Amino acid sequence: MKTVIQYKRFIIMGFSLLLILLVFIFGMKSCSGVSHKAPEGVVKSLIKAYGNGKEKKIRDCYGAEKETEQALQQEINANIQYFKAHNTKEIEILDCDILFQNEKYTYVYINYQLVLENGQAYPCISTYMTSKKDGKYYILPPSQITDEMSKQAAADYAKFMTTNTYKNYVKEYETFIKKNPGYEDRIASKLS
């Protein structure tokens, strides 16, 4: 009788351990650090991944496999180098929102700061096209952005330039450049 009870306990413990292991494995897989639930989420994930130089996460944001088209790979490499050239301690995301959305794609801006080693913040604004595939949002690679999408983006960005968000960014950028003359030239020389 004792052996049967011990055997049942062993099975229950083994099953519990297996369940915990499965939760851990699937939990780790879903915690890749990339949010595909919303267009803004995948854009935020992309900027953070660029800042950390995490190429696997960057590819995940684009929905790209190991074999990446040449134009996208060049863009990824250039952006990783650009972020590294700033020697940032962290990236602080200030705002991220949709500029335009239809059934095919969503145009998103992100306003963020590169917090530099000296504690100063270099203001940045970027825009990205996203699309939904299989219920998840991904960044569109350059090859998938059509002329029509580019024209729509230009019109939406022109409107965006009249907002307080953009005007505040310009003020912060100009203030940074006045305090740090030649900063962008130093970054450009690191990239050449």
C-alpha positions as CSV (number, residue, x, y, z in Angstrom):
1,M,0.0,0.0,0.0
2,K,2.9,2.4,0.9
3,T,4.5,1.7,-2.5
4,V,1.3,2.6,-4.4
5,I,1.0,5.9,-2.5
6,Q,4.7,6.7,-3.1
7,Y,4.2,5.8,-6.8
8,K,1.2,8.2,-7.1
9,R,3.2,10.9,-5.3
10,F,6.1,10.4,-7.7
11,I,3.7,10.6,-10.7
12,I,2.1,13.8,-9.4
13,M,5.5,15.4,-8.7
14,G,6.7,14.4,-12.1
15,F,3.6,15.8,-13.8
16,S,3.9,19.0,-11.8
17,L,7.6,19.4,-12.7
18,L,6.8,18.8,-16.4
19,L,4.0,21.3,-16.2
20,I,6.3,23.9,-14.7
21,L,8.9,23.2,-17.3
22,L,6.4,23.6,-20.1
23,V,5.1,26.9,-18.7
24,F,8.7,28.1,-18.4
25,I,9.6,27.1,-22.0
26,F,6.5,28.6,-23.6
27,G,6.8,31.7,-21.3
28,M,10.3,32.3,-22.5
29,K,9.3,31.8,-26.1
30,S,6.5,34.4,-25.8
31,C,8.8,36.8,-23.9
32,S,11.0,37.5,-26.8
33,G,10.8,41.2,-26.0
34,V,8.9,42.1,-29.1
35,S,5.3,43.2,-28.9
36,H,3.2,42.4,-32.0
37,K,-0.2,43.2,-30.4
38,A,-0.3,46.8,-31.8
39,P,1.5,48.9,-34.4
40,E,3.0,51.1,-31.7
41,G,4.2,48.1,-29.7
42,V,6.2,46.7,-32.6
43,V,7.7,50.1,-33.3
44,K,8.8,50.6,-29.7
45,S,10.2,47.1,-29.7
46,L,12.2,47.8,-32.8
47,I,13.8,51.0,-31.4
48,K,14.7,49.2,-28.2
49,A,16.2,46.3,-30.2
50,Y,18.3,48.7,-32.3
51,G,19.5,50.4,-29.2
52,N,20.6,47.1,-27.7
53,G,22.0,45.8,-31.0
54,K,19.7,42.8,-30.8
55,E,19.6,41.7,-34.4
56,K,17.4,38.7,-33.7
57,K,14.7,40.9,-32.1
58,I,15.0,43.4,-35.0
59,R,14.4,40.6,-37.5
60,D,11.4,39.5,-35.4
61,C,10.0,43.1,-35.6
62,Y,10.2,42.8,-39.4
63,G,8.9,39.2,-39.4
64,A,12.2,38.3,-41.2
65,E,13.9,35.0,-41.0
66,K,17.6,34.3,-41.0
67,E,17.8,34.9,-44.7
68,T,17.0,38.6,-44.9
69,E,16.6,40.5,-48.2
70,Q,19.7,42.6,-49.0
71,A,18.0,46.0,-48.7
72,L,16.5,45.2,-45.3
73,Q,19.8,43.7,-44.0
74,Q,21.6,46.9,-45.1
75,E,19.1,49.0,-43.2
76,I,19.4,46.8,-40.1
77,N,23.2,47.0,-40.2
78,A,23.2,50.8,-40.7
79,N,20.7,51.4,-37.9
80,I,22.6,49.2,-35.5
81,Q,25.9,51.1,-36.3
82,Y,24.1,54.5,-35.9
83,F,22.8,53.6,-32.5
84,K,26.2,52.3,-31.4
85,A,27.9,55.4,-32.6
86,H,26.0,57.4,-30.0
87,N,27.3,55.3,-27.1
88,T,23.9,55.4,-25.4
89,K,23.2,54.3,-21.9
90,E,19.5,53.8,-22.5
91,I,16.7,54.7,-24.8
92,E,13.8,56.7,-23.3
93,I,10.6,56.5,-25.3
94,L,8.6,59.7,-24.9
95,D,5.7,59.1,-27.3
96,C,4.5,56.7,-30.0
97,D,1.3,57.0,-31.9
98,I,-0.4,56.4,-35.2
99,L,-0.3,59.0,-38.0
100,F,-2.4,57.1,-40.5
101,Q,-4.2,53.8,-40.6
102,N,-6.2,51.9,-43.1
103,E,-7.0,48.2,-43.7
104,K,-3.6,47.6,-45.4
105,Y,-1.0,49.4,-43.2
106,T,-0.4,51.7,-40.3
107,Y,2.0,54.6,-40.3
108,V,3.5,55.2,-36.8
109,Y,5.8,57.8,-35.4
110,I,8.0,57.4,-32.3
111,N,9.5,60.2,-30.3
112,Y,12.4,59.0,-28.2
113,Q,15.7,60.2,-26.6
114,L,19.1,58.5,-26.7
115,V,20.4,59.0,-23.2
116,L,24.2,59.5,-23.7
117,E,27.0,58.5,-21.4
118,N,27.3,62.1,-20.2
119,G,23.7,62.1,-19.1
120,Q,22.5,64.4,-21.9
121,A,19.5,63.3,-24.1
122,Y,19.7,63.3,-27.9
123,P,16.2,63.8,-29.2
124,C,15.0,61.6,-32.1
125,I,11.8,61.0,-34.1
126,S,11.4,58.2,-36.5
127,T,8.5,56.8,-38.5
128,Y,7.7,53.3,-39.6
129,M,5.1,51.5,-41.8
130,T,3.5,48.5,-40.1
131,S,1.1,45.9,-41.4
132,K,-0.9,43.1,-39.7
133,K,-0.2,39.5,-40.7
134,D,-1.8,36.5,-39.0
135,G,-3.1,38.8,-36.2
136,K,0.4,40.3,-35.4
137,Y,1.9,43.6,-36.4
138,Y,5.2,43.8,-38.2
139,I,7.4,46.6,-39.5
140,L,7.3,46.7,-43.3
141,P,10.7,46.4,-45.0
142,P,11.6,49.1,-47.5
143,S,10.9,46.8,-50.5
144,Q,7.2,46.6,-49.5
145,I,6.6,50.3,-49.3
146,T,4.8,51.4,-52.4
147,D,4.8,54.9,-54.1
148,E,1.2,55.3,-52.9
149,M,2.2,54.6,-49.3
150,S,5.1,57.0,-49.6
151,K,2.9,59.8,-50.9
152,Q,0.4,59.2,-48.1
153,A,3.2,59.1,-45.5
154,A,4.6,62.4,-46.8
155,A,1.2,64.1,-46.5
156,D,0.7,62.6,-43.0
157,Y,4.1,63.7,-41.9
158,A,3.5,67.2,-43.1
159,K,0.4,67.4,-40.9
160,F,2.4,65.9,-38.0
161,M,5.0,68.7,-38.3
162,T,2.3,71.1,-37.2
163,T,1.6,69.3,-33.9
164,N,3.0,70.2,-30.5
165,T,4.8,66.9,-30.3
166,Y,6.9,67.7,-33.3
167,K,7.4,71.3,-32.4
168,N,8.7,70.3,-28.9
169,Y,11.0,67.8,-30.6
170,V,12.4,70.5,-32.8
171,K,13.0,72.8,-29.8
172,E,14.8,70.0,-27.8
173,Y,16.8,69.1,-30.9
174,E,17.9,72.6,-31.5
175,T,18.8,73.1,-27.8
176,F,20.9,69.9,-27.9
177,I,22.8,71.0,-31.0
178,K,23.5,74.4,-29.6
179,K,24.9,72.8,-26.4
180,N,26.9,70.3,-28.4
181,P,28.3,71.9,-31.6
182,G,29.8,69.4,-34.0
183,Y,28.0,66.4,-32.3
184,E,26.4,65.1,-35.5
185,D,29.7,65.5,-37.4
186,R,31.4,63.3,-34.8
187,I,28.7,60.7,-35.2
188,A,29.0,60.9,-39.0
189,S,32.8,60.4,-38.8
190,K,32.2,57.2,-36.6
191,L,29.9,55.9,-39.4
192,S,32.3,56.5,-42.3
